[in-house]
Amino acid sequence: MNPVKIGKALMLSCLLLAVSACSQIKSYFPDKEKDYQFKTEIPELVLPPDLSRNETAKSPSPPVSVSVESPLPEPTVATDEDQQIHVERVIYDGGATRLRVDRSFAKTWPIVGKALAREAIEIIARNKPENMYIVMYDPGEQKITDESFWDEIRFVFDKLGGNEREYRIKLAEYEDFTEVIVLDENDKPLSEGAGLSLLLQIQKGIEDDLAESVPTPVPVPSSDDRRPKTEDR
């Protein structure tokens, strides 16, 4: 046989063996880049049920800070009824003495009526068109305190032997206030004696009634109460 042909045959056999060996070695070291490109050909990894659960569900949610603001009281407009009623005694240059109430006639009329009833002063007529109460009054008469039987008996005898006379309580209305005037049966203003005593007793009745009817003040929330409150959820 020709030695040249034998050499070529040997070289070809060695080449085939080398290629086969390279393929065998390459199979031990797969091409990861190629595998990534052809991912669809690789079966997906199946995890056990315990590992496939969402681990985040096991951990508690962090606290959420919720800002809750305390409601502020709505501003209110002070009305005439909400303000404290003031009554004072005024003396004019001529000596005339009156009571002054910082309310209109419509509001002062029932105030005076309640004061007369409170002081047990007998009202014999109410002439509202003339702005006038007509009363019977004795400056030396004592008001019943505990309404016991003997107090009522004494009250009756005091009336029978007392110095009770007719007086007129006139209400004069002005722009910002109303004045209370005591008149005799002839409509003459009285500023001393029994007339002054009656005026002072009316003032006492008004002040006592107002002191009992003062509303309880509504507490105003402090600055700490108005701060936002934080709640954890």
Backbone bond lengths (Angstrom), bond angles and torsions (degrees), N, CA, C in turn:
res aa  C-N    CA-C-N  psi(-1)  N-CA   C-N-CA  omega(-1)  CA-C   N-CA-C  phi
1 M - - - 1.482 - - 1.501 107.79 -
2 N 1.316 113.04 148.17 1.460 119.34 -179.55 1.510 109.01 -67.81
3 P 1.342 117.61 125.82 1.465 120.41 -179.24 1.511 112.27 -61.20
4 V 1.274 117.53 -29.62 1.482 119.82 -179.27 1.508 110.38 -66.53
5 K 1.301 116.13 -41.99 1.468 119.77 -179.72 1.513 110.49 -67.55
6 I 1.358 113.89 -37.88 1.468 116.67 178.92 1.526 110.05 -63.68
7 G 1.340 118.19 -39.16 1.485 121.20 179.59 1.522 111.28 -65.18
8 K 1.321 115.49 -41.14 1.475 118.55 179.44 1.518 110.41 -64.35
9 A 1.353 114.90 -39.72 1.461 117.53 179.91 1.516 110.74 -64.26
10 L 1.323 117.12 -40.08 1.456 120.01 178.35 1.525 111.89 -65.20
11 M 1.322 116.08 -42.57 1.477 119.66 179.29 1.526 110.49 -62.61
12 L 1.358 116.21 -41.04 1.464 119.29 -179.77 1.516 110.56 -65.44
13 S 1.352 115.40 -39.20 1.469 118.67 178.91 1.525 110.94 -65.40
14 C 1.344 115.14 -41.72 1.498 117.72 177.77 1.517 111.84 -63.20
15 L 1.339 117.33 -37.83 1.465 121.05 -179.72 1.515 111.09 -65.27
16 L 1.343 115.16 -42.48 1.469 118.81 179.03 1.520 111.03 -64.38
17 L 1.343 115.61 -40.61 1.461 118.67 177.96 1.530 111.80 -64.06
18 A 1.359 116.43 -37.54 1.475 119.42 179.26 1.520 111.52 -66.35
19 V 1.352 115.96 -41.80 1.481 119.25 179.73 1.504 110.57 -64.65
20 S 1.340 115.99 -42.09 1.465 119.69 179.41 1.521 111.10 -63.65
21 A 1.347 115.35 -40.15 1.472 118.80 178.91 1.518 111.77 -65.48
22 C 1.339 116.47 -38.65 1.490 119.72 178.78 1.513 110.70 -64.00
23 S 1.347 115.97 -41.72 1.473 119.03 179.27 1.510 110.84 -63.63
24 Q 1.360 115.18 -39.79 1.459 119.04 179.84 1.523 110.81 -65.28
25 I 1.340 116.30 -42.69 1.478 120.14 179.05 1.523 110.95 -66.16
26 K 1.352 117.73 -38.93 1.474 121.33 -178.22 1.519 111.55 -64.74
27 S 1.363 114.48 -28.96 1.470 116.90 179.46 1.525 111.86 -66.24
28 Y 1.352 115.86 -25.65 1.468 119.17 177.35 1.530 112.53 -76.63
29 F 1.307 118.25 -19.03 1.481 123.45 -179.13 1.522 108.29 -124.39
30 P 1.340 118.97 86.48 1.474 120.90 -176.71 1.522 111.24 -68.08
31 D 1.313 114.45 152.45 1.474 121.76 177.92 1.532 108.36 -81.89
32 K 1.350 116.97 103.23 1.469 121.28 -177.29 1.515 111.77 -66.56
33 E 1.310 116.53 -35.52 1.469 119.33 179.34 1.512 110.88 -63.18
34 K 1.342 115.05 -42.62 1.463 118.76 178.92 1.522 110.31 -66.26
35 D 1.357 115.48 -40.26 1.464 118.39 178.20 1.520 111.35 -62.25
36 Y 1.332 117.51 -36.92 1.473 120.73 178.47 1.519 111.39 -65.25
37 Q 1.340 115.74 -40.96 1.465 120.03 -179.62 1.515 111.17 -65.18
38 F 1.309 116.46 -35.16 1.469 120.06 -179.69 1.532 109.36 -108.66
39 K 1.322 115.38 56.16 1.462 121.65 -175.66 1.509 112.36 -65.14
40 T 1.327 115.15 -29.70 1.465 118.07 -178.19 1.510 112.43 -63.87
41 E 1.313 116.27 -20.92 1.450 119.26 -179.49 1.520 111.95 -82.72
42 I 1.360 117.16 -12.54 1.462 120.72 -177.43 1.518 108.42 -96.19
43 P 1.286 121.24 126.41 1.477 122.04 179.38 1.524 110.49 -65.63
44 E 1.351 115.17 140.88 1.457 120.43 -179.85 1.509 110.41 -69.79
45 L 1.323 113.21 149.36 1.455 119.99 -179.41 1.520 109.37 -75.74
46 V 1.290 117.75 128.68 1.464 123.20 178.99 1.517 108.28 -97.99
47 L 1.352 115.74 118.87 1.456 120.55 -179.04 1.517 110.34 -90.63
48 P 1.320 117.62 152.76 1.473 120.55 173.93 1.524 110.24 -64.69
49 P 1.338 117.93 155.26 1.483 120.78 -178.98 1.512 113.23 -56.98
50 D 1.346 117.30 -37.19 1.464 119.65 -178.42 1.511 112.18 -64.73
51 L 1.355 116.11 -34.57 1.461 119.40 -178.04 1.514 112.45 -85.94
52 S 1.336 117.45 -17.24 1.467 119.52 -177.40 1.514 112.92 -82.53
53 R 1.349 118.06 -9.78 1.458 120.37 179.13 1.521 110.65 -71.61
54 N 1.323 112.84 155.43 1.468 118.40 179.51 1.513 108.97 -78.49
55 E 1.347 115.00 111.58 1.455 119.33 -178.17 1.521 112.40 -66.71
56 T 1.312 116.34 -22.84 1.473 118.39 -177.50 1.513 111.67 -68.91
57 A 1.357 116.17 -21.59 1.456 118.14 -179.90 1.516 111.71 -70.19
58 K 1.381 115.36 -22.58 1.456 118.22 -178.73 1.518 112.31 -76.50
59 S 1.301 118.06 -27.65 1.461 121.24 -177.57 1.518 109.72 -84.90
60 P 1.338 119.12 135.98 1.470 120.95 -179.33 1.518 111.34 -67.34
61 S 1.337 113.69 148.48 1.464 119.10 178.76 1.511 109.61 -69.38
62 P 1.311 117.09 141.98 1.469 119.28 178.78 1.516 110.27 -65.62
63 P 1.342 118.56 149.76 1.468 120.80 179.57 1.518 111.21 -61.49
64 V 1.332 113.35 138.94 1.462 120.31 179.50 1.513 107.82 -104.92
65 S 1.289 116.82 125.19 1.459 121.95 178.92 1.515 109.13 -84.72
66 V 1.322 115.04 120.22 1.455 120.78 179.00 1.513 107.84 -112.28
67 S 1.279 116.37 122.52 1.463 121.61 -179.35 1.514 108.80 -87.74
68 V 1.334 115.72 116.43 1.458 121.59 179.62 1.513 107.76 -117.23
69 E 1.292 116.67 117.34 1.465 120.96 -178.96 1.521 109.48 -92.21
70 S 1.321 115.14 134.78 1.453 119.72 176.12 1.518 109.41 -68.58
71 P 1.336 116.49 133.99 1.466 117.81 -179.58 1.517 111.55 -65.11
72 L 1.306 116.27 133.77 1.461 121.40 178.16 1.524 109.48 -85.02
73 P 1.325 117.42 143.97 1.459 118.58 178.22 1.516 111.05 -64.64
74 E 1.331 113.83 136.68 1.453 118.67 179.76 1.527 109.69 -70.11
75 P 1.318 116.25 139.76 1.469 118.28 178.83 1.513 110.90 -64.77
76 T 1.313 115.56 134.37 1.454 120.89 179.43 1.519 109.41 -116.66
77 V 1.295 114.46 147.77 1.457 121.00 179.16 1.518 108.09 -91.14
78 A 1.312 116.45 122.80 1.458 120.92 -178.80 1.516 109.98 -67.83
79 T 1.333 115.93 125.72 1.451 121.17 178.51 1.522 109.72 -96.12
80 D 1.322 114.83 175.44 1.455 120.25 -178.67 1.526 110.95 -63.95
81 E 1.362 116.65 -33.39 1.454 119.87 -179.15 1.524 112.05 -73.44
82 D 1.353 117.34 -27.54 1.456 120.77 -177.32 1.526 112.66 -75.15
83 Q 1.326 118.11 -21.00 1.453 121.44 -176.89 1.528 110.38 -86.38
84 Q 1.320 115.48 146.82 1.454 121.28 -179.83 1.522 110.29 -66.81
85 I 1.332 115.75 134.23 1.466 121.14 178.69 1.529 108.46 -80.35
86 H 1.311 115.74 135.83 1.465 121.56 179.41 1.532 109.33 -115.47
87 V 1.315 115.04 135.34 1.459 121.52 175.48 1.524 107.86 -129.29
88 E 1.322 116.29 136.16 1.465 120.96 -179.21 1.520 109.65 -145.23
89 R 1.318 115.02 157.36 1.461 120.91 178.20 1.524 108.64 -98.14
90 V 1.319 116.47 128.31 1.466 121.74 -178.89 1.528 108.70 -117.65
91 I 1.324 114.73 142.85 1.467 121.60 179.66 1.523 107.97 -121.83
92 Y 1.303 116.59 122.70 1.464 121.55 -179.94 1.532 110.24 -85.38
93 D 1.332 115.28 170.90 1.472 120.38 -175.97 1.519 111.98 -60.08
94 G 1.314 117.28 -36.28 1.462 119.86 -179.08 1.511 113.52 -77.40
95 G 1.328 117.15 -2.07 1.460 120.96 179.69 1.516 113.70 100.03
96 A 1.335 116.92 -5.57 1.462 119.57 179.64 1.528 110.00 -64.19
97 T 1.327 115.58 131.97 1.463 121.63 -178.33 1.525 109.46 -115.92
98 R 1.323 115.46 131.81 1.468 120.75 -178.27 1.531 109.57 -139.87
99 L 1.315 114.63 165.09 1.460 121.28 170.08 1.522 108.25 -101.42
100 R 1.321 116.02 138.59 1.467 120.65 179.66 1.535 108.52 -118.89
101 V 1.321 115.37 123.80 1.469 122.74 178.83 1.521 107.63 -115.19
102 D 1.343 116.61 129.21 1.469 119.75 -175.50 1.536 111.72 -82.70
103 R 1.327 114.41 55.08 1.457 121.26 177.16 1.529 109.15 -142.92
104 S 1.324 115.44 164.11 1.456 120.21 177.19 1.527 110.01 -70.83
105 F 1.327 115.78 170.41 1.465 119.51 179.25 1.525 111.10 -61.61
106 A 1.338 116.54 -40.91 1.465 120.14 -177.78 1.522 111.86 -59.57
107 K 1.316 117.70 -32.33 1.462 121.03 179.59 1.531 112.07 -90.17
108 T 1.322 117.47 -28.54 1.460 120.28 -179.29 1.524 111.62 -76.82
109 W 1.324 117.45 -30.85 1.463 121.10 -178.08 1.539 111.97 -54.91
110 P 1.336 120.15 -54.19 1.470 118.35 178.76 1.530 113.32 -68.48
111 I 1.331 117.39 -26.78 1.472 119.85 177.98 1.525 110.45 -63.44
112 V 1.334 116.50 -44.64 1.464 120.58 179.01 1.527 110.37 -67.79
113 G 1.332 117.27 -39.69 1.461 120.22 178.88 1.522 112.23 -61.32
114 K 1.323 117.40 -40.54 1.463 120.77 178.33 1.527 111.08 -67.73
115 A 1.340 116.67 -36.41 1.464 119.78 179.20 1.528 110.92 -66.53
116 L 1.326 117.62 -40.08 1.466 120.56 178.06 1.528 110.51 -63.35
117 A 1.336 116.61 -44.07 1.465 119.62 179.28 1.526 110.74 -66.24
118 R 1.302 117.19 -36.88 1.465 121.00 -179.22 1.523 110.93 -64.79
119 E 1.320 116.69 -37.24 1.465 121.14 -178.93 1.525 112.39 -89.93
120 A 1.339 116.86 11.01 1.470 122.84 177.50 1.523 111.96 56.96
121 I 1.323 116.19 38.01 1.468 121.69 175.30 1.525 107.33 -92.84
122 E 1.319 116.22 123.03 1.462 121.54 -174.25 1.527 111.11 -70.93
123 I 1.328 115.91 124.75 1.467 122.03 176.10 1.523 107.42 -99.01
124 I 1.336 116.99 118.55 1.463 120.25 -179.41 1.524 111.90 -99.61
125 A 1.326 117.60 -15.03 1.469 119.96 178.09 1.523 109.22 -160.41
126 R 1.336 113.36 145.82 1.472 121.11 174.05 1.522 107.50 -122.38
127 N 1.308 116.05 112.37 1.468 121.36 -179.48 1.527 108.00 -113.13
128 K 1.333 115.03 79.50 1.462 118.98 -175.86 1.523 112.86 -65.67
129 P 1.342 120.45 -37.32 1.474 118.39 176.39 1.525 113.03 -58.15
130 E 1.350 116.91 -29.73 1.463 120.89 177.79 1.532 112.00 -96.89
131 N 1.335 117.45 7.32 1.476 122.30 179.81 1.531 111.47 56.69
132 M 1.347 116.82 46.08 1.459 118.33 -170.84 1.529 111.84 -142.91
133 Y 1.355 114.03 137.62 1.464 122.37 166.31 1.527 107.59 -104.67
134 I 1.337 117.05 139.39 1.459 121.73 173.33 1.527 107.30 -111.68
135 V 1.336 116.05 124.11 1.463 120.64 -173.01 1.518 110.33 -129.36
136 M 1.338 114.93 163.02 1.455 122.61 170.25 1.527 106.59 -111.08
137 Y 1.353 115.00 128.15 1.461 118.26 -172.21 1.512 110.33 -143.36
138 D 1.344 114.65 137.41 1.456 122.59 174.44 1.523 107.09 -125.37
139 P 1.327 118.84 114.77 1.468 120.13 -177.19 1.517 113.51 -62.24
140 G 1.339 118.08 -23.75 1.462 120.44 -179.67 1.514 113.12 -89.72
141 E 1.304 117.67 -1.45 1.464 120.51 -177.60 1.526 110.70 -79.56
142 Q 1.324 116.31 139.20 1.460 121.69 179.80 1.528 109.88 -101.04
143 K 1.304 114.54 136.78 1.466 119.96 -179.31 1.522 110.05 -76.41
144 I 1.344 116.05 144.20 1.461 120.83 176.51 1.521 108.89 -65.58
145 T 1.326 115.68 129.77 1.463 118.94 -175.94 1.526 112.44 -96.76
146 D 1.354 116.90 -52.67 1.465 119.51 -175.91 1.521 113.52 -109.24
147 E 1.350 117.34 2.21 1.463 122.76 176.68 1.534 111.93 57.41
148 S 1.321 116.55 34.28 1.461 119.86 175.32 1.530 109.52 -79.10
149 F 1.316 115.80 169.66 1.464 120.43 -177.41 1.521 111.15 -62.14
150 W 1.338 118.03 -44.62 1.463 120.69 -177.30 1.518 111.40 -70.71
151 D 1.320 117.08 -31.65 1.464 118.85 175.70 1.520 110.71 -65.56
152 E 1.318 117.10 -37.97 1.460 119.94 178.57 1.524 110.81 -68.12
153 I 1.330 117.34 -38.68 1.467 120.39 177.35 1.524 110.38 -63.04
154 R 1.326 115.95 -44.52 1.467 119.64 179.28 1.521 110.92 -64.56
155 F 1.317 116.94 -36.41 1.460 121.12 179.41 1.530 110.41 -63.49
156 V 1.338 116.81 -40.19 1.472 120.46 179.60 1.523 110.44 -65.81
157 F 1.334 118.13 -44.58 1.463 120.35 -179.88 1.524 111.72 -67.14
158 D 1.308 117.08 -34.04 1.462 119.52 176.85 1.520 110.62 -64.24
159 K 1.319 116.91 -36.20 1.454 120.08 178.99 1.530 111.19 -69.34
160 L 1.331 115.54 -38.24 1.462 118.55 -179.14 1.527 111.52 -68.46
161 G 1.311 117.41 -37.06 1.459 119.33 -176.51 1.507 113.65 -107.10
162 G 1.306 117.22 11.76 1.450 120.44 -176.02 1.520 113.16 -89.40
163 N 1.334 113.64 -173.90 1.463 121.31 -178.48 1.528 109.12 -114.19
164 E 1.307 115.61 55.87 1.455 120.59 -176.39 1.523 110.35 -78.94
165 R 1.331 114.91 133.78 1.470 120.28 -179.30 1.528 109.50 -135.12
166 E 1.321 112.55 165.84 1.468 118.63 179.51 1.532 110.05 -87.96
167 Y 1.348 114.29 134.97 1.470 120.88 176.35 1.528 108.45 -133.67
168 R 1.292 114.58 159.97 1.459 121.06 -179.86 1.532 109.64 -123.58
169 I 1.308 114.17 131.04 1.467 120.81 179.37 1.524 107.27 -104.21
170 K 1.310 115.85 108.88 1.465 122.00 -176.81 1.528 109.82 -100.07
171 L 1.333 116.23 135.92 1.462 122.11 176.54 1.526 108.83 -109.84
172 A 1.326 116.35 118.18 1.468 122.29 179.17 1.525 108.62 -105.44
173 E 1.333 116.21 119.89 1.468 120.53 -176.47 1.522 110.91 -93.11
174 Y 1.330 115.46 134.59 1.459 123.23 174.37 1.528 108.54 -121.13
175 E 1.316 116.52 -173.92 1.468 119.59 -173.23 1.527 112.29 -66.11
176 D 1.328 117.05 -45.64 1.465 120.50 -174.62 1.521 113.81 -114.27
177 F 1.319 119.00 2.10 1.457 120.47 -177.19 1.524 109.40 -160.53
178 T 1.337 114.35 175.26 1.464 122.06 176.93 1.521 108.00 -132.55
179 E 1.318 116.80 136.16 1.464 121.24 179.26 1.526 110.36 -106.81
180 V 1.340 114.62 143.55 1.467 122.61 179.67 1.524 107.92 -107.63
181 I 1.340 116.22 124.54 1.470 121.93 -175.26 1.527 108.56 -123.54
182 V 1.325 116.76 137.29 1.460 121.83 176.41 1.525 108.30 -97.99
183 L 1.344 116.32 127.16 1.466 122.73 179.22 1.528 109.21 -120.56
184 D 1.334 115.93 156.22 1.460 119.12 172.45 1.523 109.39 -85.73
185 E 1.335 116.68 -173.89 1.471 119.59 -177.46 1.519 112.80 -66.34
186 N 1.322 117.64 -14.43 1.467 122.42 177.35 1.527 111.99 -101.15
187 D 1.329 117.55 16.37 1.470 124.13 179.75 1.527 112.93 62.85
188 K 1.323 116.56 28.50 1.457 120.59 176.66 1.532 108.83 -93.30
189 P 1.339 118.45 128.31 1.470 120.84 179.85 1.530 110.98 -62.76
190 L 1.336 115.30 139.47 1.452 122.30 179.02 1.523 109.03 -117.55
191 S 1.340 116.16 127.93 1.463 120.67 -179.11 1.517 112.44 -125.64
192 E 1.332 116.97 11.85 1.457 121.26 178.78 1.521 108.68 -153.63
193 G 1.325 115.13 172.28 1.454 119.54 177.70 1.522 112.27 65.41
194 A 1.325 115.20 -138.00 1.460 121.26 -177.98 1.524 111.61 -64.69
195 G 1.343 116.74 -33.40 1.463 120.00 178.88 1.524 111.78 -63.60
196 L 1.340 116.77 -44.00 1.461 120.73 178.34 1.529 110.64 -67.27
197 S 1.345 116.08 -39.03 1.461 119.66 178.10 1.533 110.99 -61.27
198 L 1.335 116.64 -41.58 1.465 120.64 177.87 1.526 111.05 -64.78
199 L 1.319 117.32 -40.89 1.467 121.31 179.63 1.537 110.86 -63.34
200 L 1.345 115.97 -42.90 1.464 119.56 179.61 1.530 111.56 -66.33
201 Q 1.337 116.08 -35.04 1.459 118.90 179.18 1.534 110.81 -69.62
202 I 1.329 116.77 -36.11 1.470 119.70 175.27 1.528 110.04 -64.13
203 Q 1.336 116.57 -42.32 1.464 120.18 178.16 1.527 111.12 -60.23
204 K 1.331 115.85 -42.78 1.466 119.77 179.05 1.530 110.94 -62.31
205 G 1.326 116.24 -41.72 1.461 119.55 179.54 1.519 112.23 -64.01
206 I 1.333 116.90 -39.97 1.469 120.39 178.70 1.520 110.54 -65.49
207 E 1.329 116.78 -46.47 1.467 120.31 -177.65 1.526 111.64 -65.13
208 D 1.335 117.12 -40.39 1.466 119.66 178.75 1.524 111.09 -65.39
209 D 1.317 116.47 -39.89 1.463 119.81 -179.86 1.526 111.34 -67.84
210 L 1.330 116.44 -39.91 1.464 119.82 179.13 1.520 111.25 -67.61
211 A 1.340 116.52 -36.26 1.466 119.59 179.89 1.525 111.48 -63.85
212 E 1.327 117.34 -31.82 1.466 120.64 179.98 1.520 112.47 -81.30
213 S 1.328 116.85 -21.78 1.466 119.98 -175.40 1.520 113.15 -102.53
214 V 1.344 117.71 11.00 1.465 119.70 178.59 1.517 108.52 -69.02
215 P 1.355 119.43 123.89 1.466 121.08 -178.94 1.519 111.70 -70.31
216 T 1.328 115.35 151.01 1.468 120.54 176.90 1.517 109.60 -70.67
217 P 1.337 118.65 126.44 1.470 119.62 -178.12 1.518 111.67 -64.70
218 V 1.334 115.85 142.06 1.460 121.94 178.15 1.517 108.50 -81.54
219 P 1.347 118.26 126.03 1.470 119.28 -179.69 1.514 111.59 -63.67
220 V 1.336 116.04 135.87 1.461 122.10 178.66 1.513 108.47 -90.50
221 P 1.330 118.86 128.38 1.471 119.77 -179.31 1.509 111.70 -61.50
222 S 1.351 115.84 137.91 1.458 120.69 179.51 1.513 110.33 -76.44
223 S 1.328 114.62 174.36 1.463 119.83 179.99 1.522 111.23 -64.11
224 D 1.363 117.45 -30.91 1.464 120.28 179.03 1.518 111.06 -67.71
225 D 1.341 116.48 -34.88 1.460 119.76 -179.82 1.509 111.77 -70.77
226 R 1.330 117.54 -23.07 1.457 120.49 -177.55 1.517 112.94 -87.25
227 R 1.357 116.94 -7.99 1.459 119.09 -179.55 1.522 109.91 -72.38
228 P 1.354 117.01 148.14 1.469 119.21 178.79 1.512 110.83 -62.44
229 K 1.317 116.07 139.19 1.450 122.07 177.67 1.523 109.41 -99.79
230 T 1.332 116.80 143.76 1.463 122.35 -177.55 1.515 109.14 -109.09
231 E 1.322 115.40 130.18 1.449 121.76 177.26 1.517 109.09 -117.44
232 D 1.334 115.96 140.54 1.465 121.48 177.12 1.516 109.66 -98.05
233 R 1.293 114.40 131.45 1.465 120.30 178.07 1.524 109.72 -118.45
